[in-house]
């Protein structure tokens, strides 16, 4: 089974604020096949050794280093953890704490050591998670199915979902069009559908609350439109799987969800690129790292596209936003594009981690500014 711990934007904001005498960020390729987990554990061991050697060469405190190595050792010995993996693993550690995220995306292996975490690869996981929930909703039944990029889907169990539309409102059927009381005919059916949809929406909140994963609706007719009027989850995708979900297996729902998800991602990126072109004509964009560093420090970036695959070492002054590049990566520097992204998030800006081909100008970043200067 694919097991993911997808970070939320809130997680990224919190992690971006961490400052410590040593922050180690490790990204590894993994596999959900438990019998192959030894390869990943060896890769983690090699990455940890690389980080330790960097810290030792920098004269890092031996007791603090031992505390960090103990956290890594504990993780290595956790058999339950290694039994459930996905396609990539992020390990973020200081001498005092360790965080892990198991991701559906396939990320490039990297090891970074600095006074803050390297989070750009996680931005890709949040921007395009390659996972979604499908709400299979009909008058006869309701299911929530979690779908992934490369492995089989699974139904989410344990939710207090209504059994069907009629029983949810204390009726044996909703197809009685006779005039009975205030709620009658097709108009009355719409009222009952809304009551049913609100119960479904409420039942979904415990699993969806705080999440950023897209929700795709599989439904037909009036029930599909009615659910959208009462839905409270902000990441409901605009397009619908317009087939009766009663006749679709979980695998078939997953298959139909993929083009809907791809179209949503493509639209999001296309919309942002169009906005970039518009703002360029208003002198409200930049692809210059120094300008972006200054703008991010003072909260001037509205949206930011960053290349997730490269690291540009350096530092950015906390007060002035002045950018200073470093000749090589090491504990005395950090990824400055990553830091620009972190400051943008902390100031309420939007950040998308993408491939370089998707960045206007083909550089490390492209920023849309809140106002011109």
Secondary structure, 3 states (H helix, E strand, C coil): CCCCCCCCHHHHHHHHCCCCCCEEEEEEECCCCHHHHHHHHHHHHHHHHHHHHHHHHCCCCHHHHHHHHHHHHHHHCCHHHHHCCCCEEEEEECCCCEEEEEECCCCCCEEEEECCCCCHHHHHHHHCCCEEEEEEECCCCEEEEEEECCCCCEECCCCCCCCCHHHHCCCCCCCCCCCCCCCCHHHHHHHHHHHHHHHHHHHHHHHHCCCCCEEEEECCHHHHHHHHHHCCCCCEEEEEECCCHHHCCHHHHHHHHHHHHHHHHHHHHHHHHHHHHHHHCCCCEECCHHHHHHHHHCCCEEEEEEECCCCCEEEECCCCCCEEECCCCCCCCEEHHHHHHHHHHHCCCEEEEECHHHCCCCCCEEEEECCCC
